Amino acid sequence: MTTQTIPQAPIKFTQARLNALPPADGKRYIVRDSDQPGLICVVHPAGTRHPDGRRTLQVYARAKGIAAPIRVNICEVGELPITALKGQPSVRSRAAEVLAKLREGINPNDELRQQQAEQRQQDVADKIAHITLGDAFDKYIATKALRKQTLDGYRRAIDRDLKGWKGKPLQDITGAMAVTRHAELTKQASANVAARAMAVLRATHHFATEFYGTDDNEQPFGRCPVDKINKIQRKWAQTKPRTGRLSVDELAPWLTAVRNLPAHQKRADGDWHRVAAYLELILLTGLRRREAAYLRWEDVDLRRGTFTVRETKNGADHTLPISNRVRALFKQRQQAAATLADLARAKPTERNIAAAELAETYVIGTAQIQRQLDAIAADTGLKIGPHDLRRTWASMADRAGVGSYGIKAALNHKTTGDVTGLHYAQIDIEDLRPIMQQVEDAILRHAKPRTDNVVALRQEVAHG
């Protein structure tokens, strides 16, 4: 809707005069205050919610060093008194504060946006701080398909053995508390009961870490308390630090072990099948772990050959082209979802229905992968996590000759502060298509198991 200035002289703003302003006829119009330059009242047309028209008080003025005038909302007419005693909030005191900032070259709208962003971050931190063991457990069982017998055992551990901790914030449960409770349960019940309780605590803590954690805060609840029990009871030695990525020579054994994960499970489509697809998907796309784990089918377009990740780290949706092997992984997951749907219809148990609904919503739908990572490490000696695979993708992209702006675009890294990347090196989805395929081809080429076990020796030519 356009705004016009009515042909009248400024008026001294009072509550009565502002209330008496006639509603706009089709277009908003502006009335200026005669006592405070920059203070205006915008009068809107009448509507259902405001039969007499809405009246908004604003400051409209230029800031030091900024060419275009800036419009800053103060309030609706009637929300604050026009004037008030010193120290009390009023329209004129708020307008004076805004005008003072403008004279200093400060845009109050930018300040407000920054405050809102900080408040959102604080709200997230506060939310995590109040997540209890019971909350995390409820979310865990809601997103994971468990057998009834397993679920019953988990519930006994939470409701009986860890009852006193259900309402405690997860981040307040320490390793010392876990060691003490483990010892108590061992004496009061049995070693098996104590082990089950700690296994449930560990599974819940790992799930909450994956579900709520980010790349900036990978341990929002601190280290898993059960780690302390492992060190005290088993005296585990310190492990060597991870290399952070797969080397070229490690690609073949690692990917072979990943693709062999389904052999560890008898079910036609269990967690091991999903995790195998999950890990290979990250390796071939460079996605962040939560982006890959919770990619929805509604965001996959096989016809156009694209998929879109929502709620990314930088807040912007991230669309990538579907390369050849990734398409095959998606089709495998589609077939698995169809199989689970058929099973749920044939045997509508709670477990089968939950598994089918999860597969119908998410391509992967799991972030619980520690058992599978342990199995891969046992097979290969390689301790590689999801973010190591993201770094592996970037390394292989650089090795394949992809430029830095292509790598940044594929990884959804911001180009803030980089004038060239922000304004000139714009890369769209079709620019990324050959890049993603080029990197995938390079990874799979190096990941192909070698079959040449014969070493060629140089032949010596005998001179007679």
N, C-alpha and C positions, 0 to 999 in steps of 0.2 A: 504494500500500500504506500502511495506517495505521501509526502508531507508538504504543506504549504504554510506560508507565513501570512496571517491575516493583516490587512492594512489598518493597524491601530497602534497607538503609542504604547510603550511599556507601561505596566501598572505595578503598583506596590503590592506584592503578594501578601494576602491575608487568607485565612481559612475560608471566610465568607465569600470573598471575591473569586477564589479559585473554584469553590463549589457552584458558584453562579455562572461560570463559563458555560455557554451552550454546547451540547455535543457536536462533534464534527459532522458535516454533511458529506459523506462519501470519502473525504480525505482528512487525514490528521492535520491539525494545525498547531502552530507554536505561539505561545504568549511569553514575552520576556519580562523579567522583573526589573523594575526601575531603580531599586536600591542596591542590588547586588549583580553587577555585570557578569554574564555567563550563566546565571541561574534562569532556567526556562521551565515552562510547563507545556507538556505535549498532551493535547486533547484528542481523544480517539472517538470514532463514531459509536453510537449506541449499539448494543448487542444484547444477546440473551443474558449473559452473565452481568453485564453492566448496562441496564436500561437507560441510564442517564449519561452514558459515555464514560470511558476510563480516562483518568487524568494522572499523568506521570511526571514527577519532578526530576529534572536532570541538570547536570552542568554540561554546557556545550562551549568549549573554548580551545584555544591552541596551547600546546605545551612548548616549552623552551626547546629549540632544536628540532621540533617536529612540524612539518609544513601543514599537514591536514589537521583540521579541528578534530578534537576527541570528544565523544559523547559518553558521559558517565552517569549511570542511574543513581538517584538518591533514594527515592521511595515513591509509593503511590500517595496521592493527596489524602491526608487524613491519618496516615500511619505514624507520622511524627508531627509535633507542633511546628509551626513556621518559625517561631522564636521561642526561647525558653531561658530560664535563669542560667547564669554562668555555670558551666560544668555539667549541665543537663543536655542530653541529645536533642537536636532540633534540625530542621531543614537547613537553616542558614549556617549553623555550626558545621554540619556535614559538608555543605557547599564550600565553606571557607577552607576546610581541610583539603578538599579535592583541588581547589584553585591553587593552594599553596604548593601542592605536589606538582601540578602542571607547570608552575613557575620554575620549579627546580628541574624540569625536564623528565619527570617521572609520570608514566602512564598508569593511573590507578587500576585500569582494567587488566594490565599485565600483572600487577601485584595480586589482584583478586584471583586470576587464573593460577598463579603460582601457589597461593594459599590454598586454593581448592585442590590442586594436585598434591600438595603436602598433606592435606587433610585426608585425601583418599588413601595415600600411603600409610598414614597413621591409623586409619580405620582398618586397613588390612592387617597391620601389625597388632592392633588391639584385638581383632577377631582371632588371630592365631594364638595370641596370649591367653585367650579364654577357652580355647578348644581343650576339652577334657579327654581323659582316656576313654570315657564312655562315648563321647561324641565321635572320636576317631574310630572306635570299634564299630559303632553303628554305620558310619560311612563305609568302612572297610567291608563289612558283610553285605552292604547294599550294592557294592560294585563288583563283588567277586562271587563266582558260582562255586559253592561249597556243597559237598555231600551232607545229607542230613546228620549222619553220625559225626562227621567232622564238626559241623556247625554246633551240634549239641555239646560236644566237648569244649569248643571255644567258649560257648556261653557259660558253661560251668566254671571255667577258669576265670572269666570276667566277673560273673555274678556271685561266685563263692570265694575263690582263692584271692582275687584282687578286688574284692568288694569295696574295701576302704579307699581304693584309689580311683574308683569310677568317676567321682565328681571332682577329682584333682586335675588342675591343668597339666597337660601332657609334658610341657617343658619343665615342670617342677618335680617330675619323677627322676631321681638321680640314680647313678650307678650304685652308690652306697645303700640306698633304699632297696634296690633290686637284690643286692647281695644278701642283705639282712632278711628280706622276705623269702628268698630262695632257701636260706638256711632254716627259717621257721617252718616253712611248708615241708621240708625234708624231714624234720623232727616230728612235726604234728601229724603229717599224713604219710607221704612216701616220696621217694626220689622221683618216681614217675609223675606224681601230681605236681611236684615242684617244677619239673622239667616242662610239663605241659603249660603251666601258668606262665613261665618265662618265655616259652615259644610263642604263646599268644601275645604277650607284651611286645616281643620283638617284631612279630608280624604286623601288629597294629602300628607300632612306631615307624617301621620301614614304610608301610603304606602311607601314613600321614606325611612322612618326609617327602615321598615322591609326589603325593597329591597336592600338597600345599607349598612345597619347596619350589624355588626358582633357581636359575643359574647364578643369580646374585646372592641368594640365600639358600644354599643347598641343604642346610641343616637348621630349619626354622625352630626345631624343638631340641636342638643340641644332639650330642652323640647318643646312640641307643643305650639305655641303661644296662641292657643285657651284656654289652661288650665288657663291662667290668667283671661280670661273673665269669665270662670266658677266660679272662686274663688270670683271675684269682684261682679258679678251679682247675683250669687246664694249663695255665702258665704258658700261653701261646707266645712264641717269639715274635719280635717285630718283623713285619713283612717288608720286603723291598718296595720302595716307591714305584708307582706305575710309570711306565714310559710316557703315557699321555696320548699315544696314538699307535696304530698298527704300522709297522714298517712294511715295505714292499714284500719282503720275504715271509712275513707273518700273515699276509692276507689269505693265502691258500689254506694253510692248516686251520686258521680261525674260521673262515667261512665254511669249510668242510664240517667242522664241529658244530657250527650253527645249524646247518642244514640236516645234520644227524640228530638234532635234539628230539624230533618227534619219535625217534626209536626208543626213547626213554619212557614213553607212555603208551599204554595199550589203547586208550580211547582214540576214536577216529579224529576228534578235534578237541584237544584239551589245551591247557595252558602252555604246554611245551610247543605245540604247533603255532600258537599265537605269538609266543616269544621269539620263535625262529623267524617268523615274518617281520616282527617288530624290529629285531636287531638288524636284519638285512635291509629293511626299509630305511633305517637311520643311516647305515653305511652308504647307501646309494643316493641319498637325498641331502644329507647333512642336517636333517631336522633336529630340533631340540627334543629331549626325551618326552616331555609332556605333550608337545605338539604331535609327535608320532603316536603316542599312546592313546590320545583322545581325539584323533581325527575322525570326523563323522562322515557317514556315507552320503549324507545330503550335500556335503561339500566336495564330493568326488564326481567329476564329469568325464566319464570314459569316452563319450562321443567327441567332445572337444579336446580331450587329452590333457585335462588340467585338474588340479586339486587345490583347495584353499584351506589354509590353517587360520583358525580364529584365535582371538585373545592371545596374541603373541607377546613376547617380552617388550617390544617397543610400541605395542598398542595398535599397530596397523595390521590388517588382514594381509596374509602372504600367500600369493598364488604361484604355483610352480607347474611346469609342464610334466606330463607323465612319460617317462622314458620306457624303453621296451621291457626291461626286467621288472620295473616297478609296476607296469601294467599287468604282468604275469602274477605278481604278488597280490594285486588287488583282485584279480579274477580268482585266485586261490581262496582268498578270504570270502569272496562272494559265494563260492561253492560251499565253503565251510558253513556260512550263515544259512544257506539253503538246507544243508544237511541237518543242522541243529533245529531249524524250524520244522522239518519233517519229523524229527525225533520228538519234539515237544508236542506235536499234534498226535503222534502215535502213542506216546507215553507222557501225558501232561503232568509230570511230577513238578514239584516246586523248583527243584534243581534244574531240570530240563527247560522249564519255561524261563527261568532267570537267565540261563546261558543263551537261549534263543533271542531274548529281548536285548541282551548285551551285544550279541553279534549283529543284530538288525540295526542297532544304533551306531556302533563304532566299528571302524575297520579293524582295529586291534582291541582296544578296550581293556588294557592291562598295563600296570606299571610295576607289578610285582615280578621281579626277574632274578632275584638273588640266587635261587636254587639253580636256575639255568646257567647263570654266569659262573657259579661254582663248578657245574658240570663241564662247561667249556674249558675252564681253567684246569680242571683235572685231566682233560683230554690233551690239552695243548701246552699247558704251563703259562698261558697268556691271561693276565688279569686285566680285562678291558671293559670299561663301562660305557654307557650311552654317550656321554660327552666326549669320551676318547674317540668314538666313531665319528662324531661331528668334526673333530680336529683331523681325523684321518681323511675325511672327504675333502676338507680344505687343502690338506697336504697333497692329495692326489690331483686336485684341480690345478694347483700351482705346478705340479710336475707335468701335467698334461698341457701346460701352456696357456691356461685360462688367465686373463688379466685380473688385476686386483679388484676392479670395479665389477667384473662379472662374478667373482667370488663373493664380494660383499652383497651383491644383489641376490644371489642364490641363497646365502645364509641369512638374509634379512637383517643385515647390519646397517645401522644408521650411518648416514654420511654427514652428520652435523659437524660443522666446522671445516668441511672439505668443499670449497667453492666449486671446484671442477665436478666432483661427484654429485653435488646437490643441484647444480643448475645446468650442467652441460652433458655429463656422461649418463644420460637417462637410458635405462635398460628395461625393456618391457618383456612380456611373457614369451613372445616369439623370439626375442634375442636370447632368452635363457634356454629355449628348447634344444638347440645344437650343443650348448654348453653342458646341460645336464646329461645328454646322451654321450657326449665326448668323455665326461668324467666317469659315467657308469661303465662305458666300454673299457676305459683304462683300468678301473678297479677289477672288473671281471676278467680281464685279460691276465692281470697279475695274480688273480685269485684262482686261476685254473690250475689244478694239480698237475705237476710235471709227470710225464710218463717216460721220459728219456733217461733210463738208468745206465746207459752205455756211454762211457767216456771215450771220445775219439782221440787216439794217440797219433802223433806226427810220424809219418813213415819215413824211415831213413832210406835213401837210395844208395844201393851198394855199387861201388865202382870196381869193375874187374880189371 
